[in-house]
Amino acid sequence: MEAFKTLTGRAAPLRMSNVDTDMIIPKQFLKTTERTGLSRGLFFELKTNADGSPNPDFVLNREEYKDANILIAGANFGCGSSREHAPWALLDQGIRCVIAPSFADIFYNNCFKNGILPIALPQPVIDKMMDEANGGNHIFTVDLENMKITLPDGEVVEFDLDGSRRHNLLEGLDDIGLTLQAEERISEFEARRKLATPWLERA
């Protein structure tokens, strides 16, 4: 998993609350277990007209936000079913950070497992960020090491994060990476078990 330390980039304002995982990635795009190519289905029903053409009014279709790597959204982001394809699709789009007043628990946890930083901030702060992102300068800096966000106007907003989750993102450790940190001890245990119970090794 790619480590997350400091992210500077465009922030796209998605002025919607209760965005569920089916809205993030509709069910017809869940047939794959690959993590690539899912950006095609990201917010499909929002960004695509009935005739299949792009909806020019959807924020991520607008030229100034096409390469956004930060998403600012409304409350209860990621609610609904517990599909891991939702953070996969965001990541495939290039979005590494989602800022919102609140998140659904399962989606929030899945973000950390896939290298996305979800940040919860009070609604008035989100409103200010939405306005800033909608202005002429959309560039934000998210500093995970110091837990600060620098807005386009220079204002600095601090955020809180669980220490273990912060450490894992900074080091690029997902569940597999965390397990491999104990690889030597696991190997030692397996060697001891093989000596103590050799019959378990028989085919």
Secondary structure, DSSP 4 states (H G I P E B T S, - for coil): ----SEEEEEEEEE--SS-BHHHHS-GGG-S---SSSGGGGTTHHHHB-TTS-B-TTSGGGSGGGTT--EEEE-SSBTBSS--THHHHHHHHHT--EEEES-B-HHHHHHHHHTT-EEEE--HHHHHHHHHHHTSS--EEEEETTTTEEE-TTS-EEE----HHHHHHHHHT--HHHHHHTTHHHHHHHHHHHHHH-GGGG--
